Amino acid sequence: MSGTVPLSPLVHPERGEMTVEAVLRALADPVRLAIVRQLAATGSEIACGALDVPVTKSTLTHHLSILRQAGVVTGRQDGTTRFNSLRRNDLDALFPGLLDGVLAAPR
């Protein structure tokens, strides 16, 4: 036995399972909004450790889990690193203009 703890599987809702209520709840938190702003600004995936937010690693994991469960972000595992990306296509298709409006709001 290697002594490493297996990482939990990443849960993502299908596009049809996403709700505007869950997305708005996820985006209402300033830390989660900061994560989404960073993902939107890069337009690509970002490793969890590269996200610039003022929280502990365990709190960051919690915030990313909420964003994934709402369908705002998707994650993939590469070894021991988790990468996150914004589900912009799904969000724009389901809720046109919502993400652009949220991202354009003053900080």
C-alpha positions as CSV (number, residue, x, y, z in Angstrom):
1,M,0.0,0.0,0.0
2,S,1.4,3.4,-1.0
3,G,0.1,5.4,1.9
4,T,-1.6,8.0,-0.3
5,V,-5.3,8.8,0.1
6,P,-7.2,8.5,-3.1
7,L,-8.9,11.7,-4.2
8,S,-12.6,11.9,-4.3
9,P,-14.2,11.8,-7.7
10,L,-15.2,15.1,-9.2
11,V,-19.0,15.6,-9.5
12,H,-20.4,17.7,-12.3
13,P,-24.0,18.1,-13.2
14,E,-25.1,17.6,-16.8
15,R,-26.1,20.8,-18.6
16,G,-29.8,19.9,-18.2
17,E,-29.4,19.5,-14.4
18,M,-28.0,23.0,-13.8
19,T,-30.4,25.5,-12.3
20,V,-30.1,29.3,-12.2
21,E,-30.7,29.2,-8.4
22,A,-27.7,27.0,-7.8
23,V,-25.5,29.1,-10.1
24,L,-26.6,32.4,-8.5
25,R,-26.0,30.9,-5.0
26,A,-22.5,29.8,-6.1
27,L,-21.6,33.1,-7.6
28,A,-22.9,35.1,-4.6
29,D,-19.8,34.4,-2.5
30,P,-16.9,36.8,-3.0
31,V,-14.3,34.1,-2.9
32,R,-16.1,32.0,-5.4
33,L,-16.7,35.0,-7.6
34,A,-13.0,35.8,-7.5
35,I,-12.3,32.2,-8.6
36,V,-14.7,32.6,-11.5
37,R,-13.2,35.9,-12.5
38,Q,-9.7,34.3,-12.6
39,L,-10.9,31.4,-14.7
40,A,-12.8,33.8,-17.1
41,A,-9.7,36.0,-17.4
42,T,-7.4,33.2,-18.4
43,G,-9.9,31.4,-20.6
44,S,-8.2,28.2,-19.8
45,E,-7.9,25.8,-16.9
46,I,-6.1,26.6,-13.7
47,A,-4.6,24.3,-11.1
48,C,-6.2,24.6,-7.6
49,G,-2.8,25.7,-6.2
50,A,-2.5,28.5,-8.7
51,L,-5.7,30.2,-7.8
52,D,-5.1,33.5,-6.0
53,V,-7.6,33.7,-3.2
54,P,-7.1,34.5,0.5
55,V,-8.3,31.2,2.0
56,T,-6.8,28.0,3.3
57,K,-6.4,25.0,1.0
58,S,-9.3,23.2,2.6
59,T,-11.6,26.2,2.3
60,L,-10.6,26.6,-1.4
61,T,-11.5,22.9,-1.9
62,H,-14.9,23.6,-0.4
63,H,-15.5,26.7,-2.6
64,L,-14.5,24.8,-5.7
65,S,-16.8,21.9,-4.8
66,I,-19.7,24.3,-4.5
67,L,-18.9,25.8,-7.9
68,R,-18.6,22.3,-9.5
69,Q,-21.8,21.1,-7.9
70,A,-23.7,24.2,-9.3
71,G,-22.2,23.6,-12.8
72,V,-20.2,26.8,-12.9
73,V,-16.8,25.1,-13.2
74,T,-15.6,21.7,-14.3
75,G,-12.5,19.9,-12.9
76,R,-10.2,17.2,-14.1
77,Q,-7.6,15.2,-12.3
78,D,-4.0,14.9,-13.5
79,G,-2.0,12.8,-11.0
80,T,-2.4,14.7,-7.7
81,T,-3.3,18.0,-9.3
82,R,-6.8,19.1,-9.9
83,F,-7.4,21.6,-12.8
84,N,-10.5,23.8,-13.0
85,S,-12.1,25.5,-15.9
86,L,-15.2,27.7,-16.3
87,R,-18.2,26.0,-18.0
88,R,-18.8,29.1,-20.0
89,N,-20.5,27.4,-23.0
90,D,-23.0,25.7,-20.8
91,L,-23.6,28.8,-18.7
92,D,-24.1,31.0,-21.8
93,A,-26.4,28.5,-23.4
94,L,-28.6,28.0,-20.4
95,F,-28.5,31.6,-19.0
96,P,-27.6,34.0,-21.8
97,G,-25.9,37.1,-20.5
98,L,-25.8,36.0,-16.9
99,L,-22.1,35.3,-16.7
100,D,-21.2,38.5,-18.7
101,G,-23.3,40.6,-16.3
102,V,-21.8,39.1,-13.2
103,L,-18.3,39.5,-14.5
104,A,-18.9,43.1,-15.6
105,A,-20.2,44.1,-12.1
106,P,-17.9,46.4,-10.1
107,R,-15.8,44.6,-7.6
